[in-house]
Amino acid sequence: MGCRAPAEPPAELSSSTIDIQTAGDPKETPPPELLPGETVVKEGKAAILFPNANEVFYNPVQEFNRDLTCAVITEFARDLLAERGVKVVVPGEKEKVLVSLTEEDPEVDAEADLTTEKKNGDEESAVVATVGEKCELGLRVLEGLAASGLRSVRFALEVPGLLSITANDFSAKAAALIARNAQYNGVSHLLQASCKDASMLMYEKRGKKERYDVIDLDPYGSPSHFLDAAVQAVSEGGLLCITCTDMAVMAGNSGETCYSKYGSVSIKAKYCHEMALRIILHSLDQRAGVYQRYIQPLLSVSVDFYIRVFVRVFTGQATVKNSASKQALVYNCVGCGSFHLQRMGRRTINGKHMKYSAASGPPVGTECEHCGQRHQLGGPLWAEPIHDSQFVHKVLSAVAGNPSRFGTAKRIEGMLSVVTEELDDVPLYYTVDSLSSTIHCNTPPLLKFRSALLHAGHRVSISHACKNAIKTDAPSAAIWDIMRCWEKMNPVKREKLSVTSPAFKILSTEPSLEACFTAREDANPQSRKRHLTRFQENPHAFWGPKARAKAGGGISTNLQDKRKKFQNKRKITDSSPLKNFPCKRFREVGLGISTIHTHNTHTSIVLCLLQISLFLVFFVVLHLCFMFSI
Ligand SMILES: C[S@@+](CC[C@H](N)C(=O)[O-])C[C@H]1O[C@@H](n2cnc3c(N)ncnc32)[C@H](O)[C@@H]1O
């Protein structure tokens, strides 16, 4: 076996930067020299050679994505390799790994002994897998769309228990850079560069013995055209890590495009970010089903401008039969935003036998029962839990117990804490601000609204996907009753409401319950009490998806123009003379793509003169009117 013997001490990589000259296999060829114009970008334990021009893709804002992926694959490897008798050693990790961080339940801490392990009652020496070392029983990893190879180098240096990493990109420039970066970081023994179309590579490796244990896909925009190959090329119980950055499509701006890519219609709704997660999960499960396979989501997160899902894929004809009943259509009222889910299939259990049949519906009438407006139909969406809470607890406790391991550890801890607090059997959510804006009243404080739901006997939680989200098992009728009670305490001017408006219709009905808004302790989530970094502020101006890399470098003029047009809705005209001092709200961020925001002084003067002349004309007309009236 190629993994480290137990007697050897675990390799510890101390700080967030490493001495790249000495890392990895000492027998390797010396690291390559920097080429003219190249810089070294450091992230995690990796130091990446990077051409200054935009010839190969790199987005620093995605550090969170890469950190989280290292954390997830580490826990996945820990679980999988334990079954193979291999113990993974994570740098900086104490001997005891807490399985649960919840303050109330410290008893569920589990021990992870670094050197020995009890197996079948016998004390048996375990094989130990450390970072940067090839483990013969370890995981085969594919990064299909690797760009500079940063993510793969980080896997090699930060994730223990790996047998091989293939970092693939169809750009020859990117593949050459990946190879140099592997060498520069001393991980060529573990990481091979590949230059193929990602789908073709995965199709080549779909044979049972050649499949990958982990496949990471981080594309420009949509991953939809890689999914068919990915669900086939992942091993039994293997892990798919998938990013989508086509949020406009997935969040309802273009439902028909979403259908063509994911087989699901997205609609504009307050819960659009969780809907996007459920759309990609639906799409994965549907494509896996073609090959008698099915998915099991481990973690699904909506972050900044993208979503990321981590799912395991298994094979099983019997379970695949249940897939239809895991998907649902959503009826969304265009007036008040009330929504109802309609499962696509039905499973009935009769003793040991399962019966599958078509679902019956619809769950709503032709008009919304609350406001009388019509419904939009979205989906199908994945309607089952989007996380495996036990797995998320493991990742959370490993990251929180070893905070120096990742640059974004605080944010991971905050986000995963919220994830563990989410009601996992309740798809989608309302937002208090949209409920109050529907009936034109002021917004109830979140704590009071959650308390009212609890007082009324319902369950409630927040969601990591949206700050003001209310996830609850309360029916929409109960939610509107609570809003009606709130409105009684904070009256709306009824005379100003149109009789056909949703507000008028909703407020014309008397509530059938008396809501109690007294704050309850259990309505305040732990993550809030502990002041965790739950929701991220925008990192800097012009953050977001980055420009595609292009031959010869630079950013495509199209994208540059789009940025100028849409970011914060400010327009800059290149041809106009520019004011030579920066605006207060925009400072140069030194990423090469941001500009100092400037004003056009000339235009301002012209506008000012125009206003003065309009005022003068108005004054003269008024004067003439006065004269004629005399
Ligand atoms: C968003 S970047 C990947 C970023 C990288 N995962 C990271 O974390 O820094 C997408 C990359 O996919 C590559 N790419 C796009 N389509 C591809 C395909 N069909 N096969 C292989 N690579 C592809 C592009 O050349 C680009 O480098």
The ligand as a Gaussian input file, in Angstrom:
#p B3LYP/6-31G(d) Opt

LIG

0 1
 C      -14.655000      28.769000     -14.865000
 S      -13.181000      28.080000     -15.502000
 C      -12.666000      26.914000     -14.312000
 C      -12.109000      27.526000     -13.057000
 C      -11.425000      26.584000     -12.129000
 N      -12.242000      25.422000     -11.816000
 C      -11.017000      27.292000     -10.840000
 O      -11.489000      26.935000      -9.753000
 O      -10.197000      28.219000     -10.911000
 C      -13.773000      27.096000     -16.814000
 C      -12.682000      26.415000     -17.626000
 O      -13.300000      25.390000     -18.383000
 C      -12.628000      25.266000     -19.612000
 N      -13.583000      24.598000     -20.515000
 C      -14.718000      25.104000     -21.041000
 N      -15.357000      24.154000     -21.766000
 C      -14.628000      23.015000     -21.673000
 C      -14.783000      21.694000     -22.171000
 N      -15.826000      21.351000     -22.930000
 N      -13.844000      20.777000     -21.866000
 C      -12.783000      21.110000     -21.104000
 N      -12.573000      22.349000     -20.602000
 C      -13.485000      23.294000     -20.877000
 C      -12.228000      26.677000     -19.985000
 O      -11.105000      26.674000     -20.837000
 C      -11.937000      27.291000     -18.611000
 O      -10.573000      27.261000     -18.329000

